[in-house]
């Protein structure tokens, strides 16, 4: 075990758990190396004064490194997962190098967006906001130009508060500041023109965001805007979309709405399907095969088409889709 991993599992039997705002909590391992994810989650809920009966399955422990992010099961033992991580990375990705894993406390990918909308605790809203922001700013949430302007306006209010127009112009003229407000791929595509549009959006903030703009209200507004995006709440996987003789590297998002395929280079949504539009899905020799119900016209019978994605994570995707499809079905019945 190398120095970094030894630091994560310290001699006093504590472990580092990262939050999505990049802060770190040092948590005691009540059962040493036999401590489970469920035990750690209960300690984290206690740390943030989150009621167990409401939040016990809202957040959970993930193991993350540059090539792979996996949600752990309640019975998993995190210290063991850290020790065997590189074997897991080599098995589920094409990475040929060893990677340093960290534990993160994140949104449970198996809960529905409708369930999340009912949460009110300020600490929960804060954590959900920071995770949503991380996905937005890294372009995992493809959205319209108008959405980007609204997100940027909300974020400007959060990061910089109330400012005079001249100060806003000065802040927006700084590239580093802009990269905290707008995804890099959008900045590259839109250039300097987006700066003036954000300024106009910010100047109209009373009409767009309302007059109450404390941190929690703004975080909730950001999340509410995210809830409209079909990709929100997705767990993301990596693969190659097979298109005739070509392959396109892609991110595969899976949530309680359906399946979402994003071009890994351009960050543009290639396909987005609800479970109602999918006939079936399965894994065959590291190929995710998806049959899609696509109607050519209103008067014609629905004919299935097929997508194929090459990914070592196909088995995990199928398991998660099966689980979340059940949530989708139950929600529709209700």
C-alpha positions, 0 to 999 in steps of 0.5 A: 500500500502506498503513501496516499492510500496509507493516509486514507486509512490511518493508524487511528482507524479513521478514513477520509471521505470527500464531499462534492464541495471538495471538503474532507471529513475524517470519520472513525471506523467503528469496526476497523477494516470491517466497517461497512458503507451503511455504518459510515453513511449513518455516521455521516448523517449524524455529522450533518444532523440529517434525520436517519428515517428520511435521508438513510438512502439519499446519500451513499459512499462512492469509490472514485478515481480518474477512470472510474466511479462506482457506488458501493453497496451498503454491505461493502467494506470501504477499506477493502474496496480501496485496497482492490481498486486497481484490479477493479479499474483494470477489469472495468476500464481500458486504463493501463495505469494504477490510479489513486482512489478516494471515497466520496459521499454523493447522491444515491444514483438509485433514488428518483428525482421526484423523491429528491424534490421533497428534501428540505434540509439545508445541508442536504440541499447544499450537498446536492447543489455542489454535485449538480454544479460539478456535473453542470460545469464539467458538461455532463448536463447538456442544456440549451443556451438559455439554460446556460445563461440562467445557470450562470446568473444563479452561480454569479449571485452565489459566488459574487453576490450583489454587484454594480454593473461595472463590477459585473463586467470586470468579473466576467472579463476574467477567464478564470471567473467565466470558467466557474460559471460556464462549461468550458465547451460552451465557452469555446463554442460561444466565445466572448459574446456570452459575456454580455448575455450573462450580464443582461441576465444578471441585470434582470435577476429580480425578474428571473430569480426573484428578490429572495437570493440567499444561498439556500434559495439560490442553491434550490433554484439551481437544482430546480433548473437541473430537475428539468434536464432529463439527464439529471441524477444520472450515474455516468459510465464510459464507452464507445458508441458503435456507428456503422464502421465508426466509433464515438467515445461517449458518456452513458448516463443512467437515471430513473428517466432513462438512458442518455448518451453524450459525446465525450469530446463535444459534450453534445447529447447524441441520444436520450431515451425514456424507459418507455421508448426502450424495448429491451437491453442486455449485455453481450461480451462487453457490448451493451445492446439496446433495442429502441421503439421508434415510430416512423410516423403516427400511423405506422407500427413502432419498429425497434432499432438497435444501439450498440455501445462497447464498454466493459461496464455494460453489466453494471449499466444493465443492472442499474437500468433494471433497478431504475426502470422499476422506479420509473414504472412505479412512478408512472403507475402512481 
